Amino acid sequence: MAKQPLAFRLRPKHIDDIIGQTHLVGEGKMIERMVSAERLASMILFGPPGTGKTSMAIALANSIGLRYKILNAVIDKKKDMEIAVEEAKMSGSLVIILDEVHRLDKAKQDFLLPHLESNLITLIGCTTSNPYHSINPAIRSRVHLFELYKLTATEVEQALVRAINDQEDGLGHLKIDMTKEALEHFSNSSGGDLRAALNGLELAAFSTKQTQDGMIKINLEVAEACMQKKSFSHDKGGDAHYDVLSAFQKSIRGSDVNAALHYLARLIEAGDLESIARRMTVIAYEDIGLGNPSAGMRTLAAIEAAERVGFPEARIPLSVALVELCLSPKSNSAYKALDQAIYDVRNSDIGEIPLHLKDSHYYGANKLGRGVDYKYPHNYPGAWVKQDYLPDPLKNKRYYQPVETGKFERAMKQMYDQINQRE
């Protein structure tokens, strides 16, 4: 039988063995308190890959001495869950550790719910997805939600050192000589994914020729070769993707060009030109708007150029547009004004369109008062004449509130103020 992977062998056997996640398993924290009280509640552990969700679930069950069974919401059928429940009935209780819990279909969910409510089973669901987006409310309302964070480079390094020295489950039986630079590369390039770091370490240990005295020397070059596939990880459909897009827009809105370039670099490394194009277009009109109206047209031109040339050259027009968006005056006055108008249309008495504004291009409209007394602005000095345009219930509304963020909107504000003063 093939030996189990290093990452599997080193799964923590007790919560005291867990590296990181001190906000959950540290002294006095919620999960540590559950273990101390020996009362494990149903929960969902969610977070990025390699943060130890399943490992933590197993460690929790072991820490209290509870029987557990690992199932997968995708692979395992309802019959497998029925067998697990029968085991729980025979033993009095059972912890079901359910990987990919966000993929639990309705039939399996309906079967588990009554046993979850009766406490016959304790469910620990594990998922990389945000449970508020992906978990059915019927399940979500019956469990505690705990988020696991990516491990820091220091925490990953701590785990790697433990793996190198562990005689029983780790690589302690080997004579490994690792440089400080190599250890730091494993820790940093894993992106907080401990599984990836351990897999890279294991590959390095067994693919490096031993010296005559049996030493395995792992330097930076070896570490780089073993971690190259993990230099960057980005799931276009995952929560991390939307976090990057959110940080991207907020950095531009905050005029932090360096942060915006960083998040654009992440999106470019993921090859996600579609999301970049959509978000930059939205930003040009939502956040810059009337502060620099021409930025919208130039952004669209840059996006078109990027789409035509593709990566890697696409980064060039994108960078030009990004810097302009970051350093442009910001104004959301136009769409905020429209949002207020939409709110009134949906929620207020908006009244009738004034008769003099109604369509009069048909026979008999005059008899109905349509278009009567309408004043054609071009017939008046400055192409402006005082008359009512809004329905009576809204005639004093002022949706647009200009801001003086740039030359263009300052000029518009000046005109707006002049018109309102005439009225």
ABEGO torsion letter per residue (X at the ends): XBBBBAAAAABBABAAABBEGAAAABBGBAAAAAAAAGBBBBBBBBEBBGAGAAAAAAAAAAAAGBBBBBBBAAABBAAAAAAAAAAAAAAGBBBBBBBGAAABBAAAAAAAAAAAAAGABBBBBBBABBAAAABBAAAAAABBBBBBBBBBAAAAAAAAAAAAABAAABAAABBBBBBAAAAAAAAAAAGGBAAAAAAAAAAAAAABBBBAAGBBBBBAAAAAAAAAAAABBBBAABAAAAAAAAAAAAAAAAGBAAAAAAAAAAAAAAGBAAAAAAAAAAAAAAAAEAABAAAAAAAAAAAAAAAAAEOAAAAAAAAAAAAAAAABBBBAAAAAAAAAAAAAAAABBAEBBBAAABBAABBGAAAAGBGBGBBBAAABBGGBBBBBABBAAAAABBABBBBBABAAAAAAAAAAAAAAAAX
